[in-house]
Amino acid sequence: MRRAFLVAFAAFFLLGAAWALALPVNGTYDEKQHLVRAYAVWDAQWLPHDRTTDASGNVTSAFVGPRSLLPENADCTFIDKPVYHPASCLVTTGDRAEALVPSAAARYSPVYYALVGLPLRISPDGTGLIWARLLSAALSAALLAAAVAIAPGRLERLAVVLVTTPMLADLAGSINPNGLEISAAVLLFVALLHRRFALAGVGALLLFTVRDLGPFFALADIALALFVTRQHPRVLLQRAFLVPAALGAAFAVFWAAVASRSSDLTAGRPIPPTSSGAILSDIADGRAEFWARQIVGQFNYGETTISIAVIGLWYALCLALVAPALVLGDRRLRLGIATAFAGSAALLVALELYFAPKVGQFAHGRYVMPLGVGVILLAPLAAGYSGWLSASRWRERAVLVAAALTVPMQLYALARVMTRFERGISAGLNPFGGSWTPPLGSVLPLLCALVGAGLLGVIVTRSSVRPTPVHSTAITFSN
């Protein structure tokens, strides 16, 4: 029985489901754009019909859909800065009359939306949204669970747990292709590092097709994995990898040709003139901090923060995993880790320099996580790492402590965001009750997060310190 996969799937699914059940409509980055796109794909509307004004007053692309898809004031929780209302401000409607429904994601690849959008087509309202979110959480969970199942030891599995930050759990449990993109990158990395080419093909297929930057990430991740493991590129000629990867690449080229994105670069509001120097100064003054915070947890539309101590602790755990690898690993491994880190930072700066003059502040730290996860996932490959770890009892225990610490941090992040939507952004931590409550109550999301995060800790704890050597491309599942 493939117990490791099933336990890991349950863990990751419960973690994503916690956010799916806890958030109001449009309770995370750009969900109002993506849920409309998901409905439209299942309604055979591949490209937008027209343009209309959204809840923030911006003119954007639009589909024909029922008014019940979005609240009349979908942005009310964050648009009245610095008030930031609780979610009780949302005005929903059951009106199924058709109208132009705005979506800035109207020309995005339809692949992710085809995977999650059916519940919204059946029930274009809050009920359909929850089912679509749960479906999205299940897809990401399957990818992450596969990565855990083929990871051969405790360090490798801890690395997967650490890259599953509260931000990734949030994205996985909402309608946003970024969550599936990051999960696919995790699977691609782990599968290539351990020569599981069929699963690597699945990861590559999804990376190529779900988001615009996916082809870049797929190629970068493949190159890094092959370089660090000294595998010759001809290993990718295996049919199990080559066919899905080639199909994904072909679709990416096709969609780029048929779905021009030029109209999406309209800002919708006046953008003050700026310069490269001013943009770089802005990055140094605050944007870089926002990027770093968001990778772990800065939620909704960026206004909902969690304790800097929690963010710092999460990064400290990552550093504790990576630092020994930089000492024990060879030159290739150190260069691979450095490239993943520096490449992620450089890409964020490049995106900001290109887009800020056109649409204002643009780049988000979560955008580069499909490459940035390599910093963590590559570390356990250091020669002698597991031996160095098992030579000292306190080092072995440190791994278990690291896994255990992620549980309260996951739970705290969810509770902080629930409090923000139930009681208001300035309220003290109390996720039970308020002027708004999640549709199924406040207890169920917290329970899901507790059990899911706890199961991940158990998976790491019960894994072997010394990984099983990988000699073939067969998929194995073990405790």
C-alpha positions in Angstrom: 0.0 0.0 0.0 1.4 3.4 -0.9 1.0 4.7 2.6 3.5 7.5 2.4 1.7 9.2 -0.5 -1.7 8.8 1.1 -0.7 10.2 4.4 1.2 13.1 2.8 -1.8 13.8 0.5 -4.1 13.9 3.5 -1.7 16.3 5.3 -1.3 18.7 2.4 -4.9 18.6 1.5 -6.1 19.4 5.0 -3.6 22.3 5.1 -4.9 23.7 1.9 -8.6 23.0 2.8 -8.2 25.0 6.0 -7.6 28.1 3.9 -10.3 27.2 1.4 -12.8 27.0 4.2 -11.6 30.0 6.2 -11.4 32.8 3.6 -14.2 35.0 2.3 -14.7 35.6 -1.5 -11.6 37.3 -2.8 -9.8 36.7 0.4 -6.4 36.3 -1.2 -4.4 37.8 -4.0 -6.4 38.3 -7.2 -9.0 35.6 -6.5 -11.8 37.8 -7.9 -9.9 37.7 -11.3 -9.2 34.0 -11.3 -12.6 32.6 -10.2 -14.3 34.5 -13.0 -11.7 33.1 -15.5 -12.4 29.6 -14.1 -16.1 30.0 -14.7 -15.6 31.3 -18.2 -13.3 28.4 -19.3 -16.0 25.9 -18.3 -18.6 28.1 -20.2 -16.4 27.8 -23.3 -15.4 31.5 -23.2 -11.7 31.1 -24.0 -11.1 34.8 -24.6 -12.8 37.9 -23.2 -15.8 39.5 -24.9 -15.4 43.1 -23.9 -14.1 45.4 -21.2 -15.9 46.7 -18.1 -15.1 48.4 -14.8 -14.3 46.3 -11.8 -15.0 46.8 -8.1 -11.9 49.0 -7.7 -12.9 51.3 -10.6 -10.3 49.8 -13.0 -11.3 49.1 -16.6 -10.4 45.5 -17.5 -11.3 42.6 -19.7 -14.7 40.9 -19.1 -16.7 37.7 -19.7 -20.4 37.2 -19.8 -21.5 35.5 -16.5 -24.0 35.6 -13.7 -23.8 38.5 -11.2 -23.6 35.9 -8.4 -20.0 35.1 -9.3 -18.7 38.1 -7.4 -19.9 40.3 -4.6 -21.0 43.8 -5.7 -18.1 45.3 -3.7 -15.5 42.5 -4.0 -12.7 44.8 -2.9 -14.3 46.3 0.2 -12.0 44.5 2.7 -8.9 46.3 1.6 -9.8 49.3 -0.7 -10.6 51.8 2.1 -7.1 52.2 3.3 -6.1 52.3 6.2 -9.5 51.0 7.5 -9.4 47.5 6.1 -12.9 46.3 6.9 -13.8 42.7 8.0 -15.4 40.5 5.4 -18.9 41.5 6.7 -18.7 44.4 4.4 -19.1 42.1 1.3 -22.5 42.4 -0.4 -23.2 39.1 -2.1 -26.1 38.3 -4.4 -27.9 35.2 -5.7 -28.9 37.0 -8.9 -28.1 34.7 -11.8 -28.8 37.3 -14.4 -26.0 37.6 -16.9 -23.8 40.7 -17.2 -20.2 41.6 -18.1 -18.1 40.2 -15.2 -14.5 41.7 -15.0 -11.3 39.6 -14.9 -7.8 40.8 -15.4 -6.9 37.1 -15.9 -9.1 36.9 -18.9 -6.2 35.9 -21.3 -4.3 33.6 -19.0 -3.7 30.0 -20.0 -7.0 28.0 -19.5 -5.3 24.9 -18.1 -5.5 25.6 -14.4 -9.0 27.0 -14.7 -10.2 23.9 -16.6 -8.9 21.7 -13.7 -10.7 23.6 -11.0 -13.6 25.5 -12.6 -16.4 23.0 -12.9 -17.9 23.6 -9.5 -18.2 27.3 -10.3 -19.9 26.5 -13.6 -22.4 24.3 -11.7 -22.9 26.7 -8.8 -21.6 30.2 -9.6 -21.7 31.5 -6.0 -20.0 31.0 -2.7 -20.8 27.3 -2.6 -19.2 26.6 -5.9 -16.2 28.7 -4.9 -15.6 26.5 -1.8 -15.7 23.3 -3.9 -13.5 24.8 -6.5 -11.0 25.8 -3.8 -11.0 22.3 -2.3 -10.4 20.9 -5.8 -7.4 23.3 -6.2 -6.1 22.2 -2.8 -6.4 18.6 -3.8 -4.4 19.1 -7.0 -1.5 20.9 -5.1 -1.7 18.3 -2.4 -1.3 15.5 -4.9 1.9 17.1 -6.3 3.4 17.8 -3.0 2.5 14.3 -1.6 4.2 12.7 -4.6 7.3 14.7 -3.9 7.3 13.5 -0.3 6.7 9.9 -1.3 9.7 9.8 -3.6 11.9 11.8 -1.2 14.2 9.2 0.2 15.0 10.5 3.7 14.2 12.8 6.6 16.1 15.8 5.3 14.5 15.6 1.9 11.0 15.4 3.4 11.8 18.3 5.8 12.8 20.3 2.8 9.4 19.8 1.2 7.7 20.7 4.4 9.7 23.9 4.7 8.9 25.1 1.2 5.2 24.6 2.0 5.0 27.9 3.7 1.7 29.4 5.0 1.7 31.4 1.8 1.8 28.3 -0.4 -1.0 26.7 1.7 -3.1 29.9 1.3 -2.5 29.9 -2.5 -3.2 26.2 -2.8 -6.5 26.6 -1.0 -7.7 29.5 -3.2 -8.5 30.0 -6.8 -5.1 31.1 -8.0 -2.8 29.2 -10.4 0.3 30.3 -8.5 -0.3 27.6 -5.9 -0.4 24.8 -8.4 2.6 26.3 -10.2 4.8 26.3 -7.1 3.6 22.7 -6.2 4.5 21.5 -9.7 8.0 23.1 -9.4 8.5 21.2 -6.1 7.6 17.9 -7.7 9.7 18.7 -10.8 12.8 19.4 -8.6 12.4 16.4 -6.3 11.6 14.0 -9.2 14.6 15.1 -11.2 17.0 15.0 -8.2 16.0 11.4 -7.5 15.5 10.3 -11.2 11.7 9.8 -11.2 11.2 10.9 -14.7 7.5 10.1 -15.1 6.7 12.4 -12.2 9.1 15.0 -13.4 7.2 15.0 -16.7 4.0 15.8 -14.8 5.7 18.7 -13.0 7.1 20.0 -16.3 3.8 19.7 -18.1 2.0 21.8 -15.5 4.8 24.4 -15.2 4.8 24.9 -18.9 1.0 25.5 -19.0 -0.4 27.1 -15.9 1.3 30.6 -15.9 3.2 32.9 -18.2 6.5 32.5 -16.4 6.2 28.7 -16.1 8.3 27.9 -19.2 11.2 29.9 -17.8 10.9 28.2 -14.4 10.6 24.7 -16.0 13.8 25.2 -18.0 15.6 26.8 -15.1 14.6 24.0 -12.7 15.6 21.3 -15.1 19.0 22.9 -15.8 19.7 23.3 -12.1 18.7 19.8 -11.2 20.8 18.2 -14.0 23.8 20.4 -13.2 23.8 19.6 -9.5 23.3 15.9 -9.9 25.7 15.6 -12.9 23.0 13.9 -15.1 23.5 14.2 -18.8 20.7 16.0 -20.6 20.0 12.8 -22.6 18.2 11.3 -19.6 15.4 13.7 -20.5 14.8 11.8 -23.7 12.9 9.1 -21.9 9.4 9.0 -23.2 7.9 9.3 -19.7 9.4 12.7 -19.3 9.8 13.9 -22.9 6.2 13.5 -24.1 4.4 15.5 -21.3 7.2 18.1 -21.2 7.0 18.6 -25.0 3.2 18.8 -25.0 3.4 21.4 -22.3 6.0 23.4 -24.2 4.0 23.2 -27.4 0.8 24.5 -25.6 2.7 27.3 -24.1 3.9 28.5 -27.5 0.4 28.0 -28.9 -1.3 30.0 -26.2 1.2 32.8 -26.3 0.4 33.2 -30.0 -3.4 33.2 -29.8 -3.9 35.2 -26.6 -2.2 38.5 -26.9 -1.7 40.1 -23.4 -1.0 43.6 -24.5 -4.3 44.9 -23.3 -3.7 43.6 -19.9 -0.9 46.1 -19.4 -3.4 49.0 -19.1 -2.9 50.3 -15.6 -6.5 51.4 -15.1 -5.3 54.4 -13.1 -2.7 57.1 -13.7 0.9 56.0 -13.1 3.3 58.7 -12.0 6.4 58.9 -14.2 9.4 57.1 -12.7 12.9 56.1 -13.4 15.0 53.0 -13.0 16.9 54.6 -10.1 13.6 55.5 -8.3 12.4 51.9 -8.8 15.6 50.4 -7.4 15.4 52.8 -4.4 11.9 51.8 -3.8 13.0 48.1 -3.8 15.7 48.8 -1.2 13.4 50.9 0.9 10.5 48.5 1.2 9.7 46.2 -1.7 12.4 43.7 -1.0 11.1 43.4 2.6 7.6 42.8 1.3 8.9 40.1 -1.1 10.7 38.3 1.7 7.7 38.5 4.1 5.2 37.3 1.4 7.1 34.1 0.6 6.3 33.0 4.2 3.2 34.9 4.9 1.8 38.3 3.9 -1.8 37.8 3.0 -5.0 39.0 1.3 -3.8 41.9 -0.9 -0.6 42.4 1.1 -2.2 44.3 4.0 -2.5 41.3 6.3 0.8 40.7 8.0 1.9 38.1 10.6 4.5 38.4 13.3 8.0 39.2 12.0 9.2 36.7 14.6 7.3 33.9 12.9 8.6 34.9 9.5 12.2 35.1 10.9 11.9 31.7 12.6 10.7 30.1 9.3 13.7 31.5 7.5 16.0 30.5 10.4 14.8 26.9 10.0 15.5 27.1 6.2 18.9 28.5 6.9 19.6 25.7 9.4 18.9 23.2 6.7 20.9 25.0 4.0 24.0 26.2 5.9 25.5 22.7 6.5 24.9 21.8 2.9 27.0 24.8 1.9 29.8 23.5 4.0 29.5 19.8 3.3 28.5 20.0 -0.4 30.7 20.2 -3.4 31.2 23.2 -5.7 28.3 22.2 -8.0 25.8 22.1 -5.1 27.0 25.4 -3.7 26.7 27.0 -7.1 23.3 25.5 -7.7 21.9 26.8 -4.4 23.5 30.2 -5.0 22.0 30.3 -8.5 18.5 29.5 -7.3 18.7 32.3 -4.7 20.4 34.9 -6.9 18.2 34.1 -9.9 15.0 34.5 -7.9 16.2 37.9 -6.6 17.3 39.1 -10.0 14.0 38.1 -11.6 12.0 40.0 -9.0 14.1 43.1 -9.7 13.8 42.7 -13.5 10.0 42.3 -13.3 9.7 45.5 -11.2 12.0 47.5 -13.5 10.0 46.4 -16.6 6.4 46.6 -15.2 6.5 49.4 -12.7 6.6 52.2 -15.3 3.6 50.6 -17.0 1.3 49.5 -14.2 2.9 50.5 -11.0 4.4 48.2 -8.3 4.2 44.7 -9.8 6.5 42.0 -8.5 5.5 39.7 -5.6 7.8 37.3 -3.8 5.5 34.4 -4.5 6.1 34.9 -8.2 9.6 33.4 -8.0 8.9 30.6 -5.6 8.9 28.0 -8.4 12.7 28.7 -8.7 13.4 29.8 -5.1 12.3 26.4 -3.7 15.4 25.0 -5.2 17.5 26.7 -2.5 15.9 24.4 0.1 15.3 21.3 -2.0 18.9 21.1 -3.2 20.4 21.2 0.2 19.9 17.6 1.3 22.0 16.4 -1.7 25.2 17.4 0.1 27.5 14.4 0.3 27.8 13.2 3.9 24.9 15.3 5.1 22.9 12.5 6.6 26.0 10.9 8.1 27.0 14.2 9.7 23.4 14.5 11.0 23.2 11.0 12.5 26.7 11.4 14.2 25.2 13.7 16.8 22.0 13.1 18.7 21.2 16.8 19.1 21.5 17.3 15.3 19.0 14.5 14.7 16.7 16.0 17.3 17.1 19.4 15.7 15.4 18.1 12.5 12.5 16.8 14.5 12.2 20.2 16.4 12.2 22.0 13.0 9.4 19.9 11.7 7.4 20.3 15.0 7.8 24.1 14.9 6.1 24.4 11.6 2.9 23.2 13.2 2.1 26.2 15.5 3.4 28.6 12.8 1.0 27.2 10.2 -1.9 27.4 12.7 -0.9 30.9 13.9 -0.8 32.3 10.3 -4.3 30.9 9.6 -5.7 32.2 12.9 -4.2 35.7 12.2 -5.9 35.9 8.8 -9.2 34.6 10.1 -9.1 37.2 12.8 -8.5 39.9 10.2 -11.6 38.9 8.2 -13.8 38.2 11.2 -13.0 41.1 13.4 -10.9 43.6 11.5 -7.2 44.0 10.8 -6.3 45.7 14.1 -8.1 43.2 16.3 -6.2 41.0 18.7 -5.7 37.4 17.8 -9.1 35.7 18.2 -10.3 33.6 15.2 -13.6 32.6 16.9 -16.6 34.8 16.0 -16.9 38.4 14.9 -19.0 40.3 12.5 -18.3 37.7 9.8 -17.6 34.0 10.2 -16.6 31.3 7.6 -19.5 29.5 6.0 -18.8 26.3 7.9 -17.7 28.0 11.1 -14.4 28.9 12.6 -13.5 25.6 14.3 -13.3 23.4 11.2 -10.6 25.4 9.3 -8.4 25.5 12.4 -8.9 21.8 13.0 -7.9 21.0 9.4 -4.8 23.1 9.7 -3.8 21.5 13.0 -4.2 18.0 11.8 -2.6 18.7 8.4 0.4 20.4 9.7 0.7 17.8 12.5 0.7 15.0 10.0 3.5 16.6 8.1 5.5 16.7 11.3 4.8 13.0 11.8 5.9 12.2 8.3 9.3 13.9 8.8 9.7 12.3 12.3 9.0 8.7 11.0 11.4 9.0 8.0 14.8 7.5 8.0 17.8 9.8 8.7 19.8 8.1 6.1 18.1 8.1 2.7 17.7 5.0 0.6 20.0 5.2 -2.4 18.2 5.7 -5.7 19.3 3.2 -8.4 16.4 3.1 -10.8 13.6 5.2 -12.2 10.9 3.1 -10.6 8.6 4.9 -8.2 8.8 3.6 -4.7 6.8 4.5 -1.6 8.1 3.9 1.9 7.7 5.1 5.4 
